[in-house]
Amino acid sequence: MHTNQTLLSIGMPVFNGENYIHQALDSLLEQDFSEFELIISDNASTDNTELICRKYAKKHPQISYHRNSENIGAYENFSVVFKLCSGKYFMWAAHDDIWEPTFISTLINALEKYPEYILAFCHYDNIGQNNEQIKTWPCTWKKAFSHKSKEIQLINFIWARDANSQKANFIYGIMPKSVLDKIFPYITSKDGIINTIDLTILIYLLLEGDFYITNECQFHKRYEHLPKSSQYKTLSKVLRFAKNMHKYSREHARVIYSSNLTFIGKTVIGMTIYFREFTLIAEAIGKLIIYPIVSLPNRCRKLQGKLST
């Protein structure tokens, strides 16, 4: 049983995470900050995730393990860990990431010292299967979020390409639970808008206040294979991409238009959202047109190989 005196709640949704979850749990347990509860929500895993988590929960009293009777989907499981938390602050934790030992203390201290901030996060990189560094990122977000204009902050965040910035990593920052309590009723997963629910939450948070960013690299996002720029090789895939992009844009625009920004601010940011959609769809169409040309040498080599055999 957790008490309301807990300073930080950590929510870890997981499905079939046996390969890395022990490393993630060890990384959190090795923090130099210990006043936290760690809530694991297992989305009906079919591997050894349950066995591993129950072992950790038995040994470490700050860990509680919750298992869904059936797979309820990623977004709902994402929500479960938040609904079960009781801390003053909250953070989501992926089952396969790694944190430096001072990650929590650095960010908690910042939020306690500067209560005007509603999210604290750090610089980040990417690690591979064996915890080796496979990608670094420039330290640009601190400057982007320090602009005095809220409209400019939002434009900087919205315009940044996911693949070129991994801006969704900010969802793994630490934030006051009271702020999430305020915005969570407005978060929707309707129309299948699941893939960008983290970005929707971050836009809501930016509208509520400012982000505190430290340039120290204390968060290591794991990718077994780094995501590549999308290549849509058929018209049907391009059309599906365009349909999904419009859903995401419409959802993000809904958040902006329902905010307290000025009419001009809403208009400019809305235009930014839809122009970004236009440029990404135009790029996908361009790649579709040029793909037959750039892939011709490779197809010729394959044909030549078949003829020679």
Buried (B, 14 or more C-beta within 10 A) or exposed (E): EBEEEBBBBBBBBBBBBBBBBBBBBEBBBEBEBEBBBBBBBBBBBEEBBBEBBBBBBEEEEBBBBBBBEEBBBBBBBBBBBBEBBBBBBBBBBBBBBBBBBBBBBBBBEBBEEEEEBBBBBBBBBBBBEEEEEBEEBEBBBBEBBEBEEBBBBBBBBBBBEEEEBBBBBBBBBBBBBEBBEEBBEEBEBEEEBBBBBBBBBBBBBBBBBBBBBBEEBBBBBBBEEEEEEEEBEEEEBBBEBBEBBEBBBBBBBBBBEEBEBEEEBBEBBBEBBBEBBEEBBEEBBEBBEEBEEEEEEEEEEEEEEEEEE
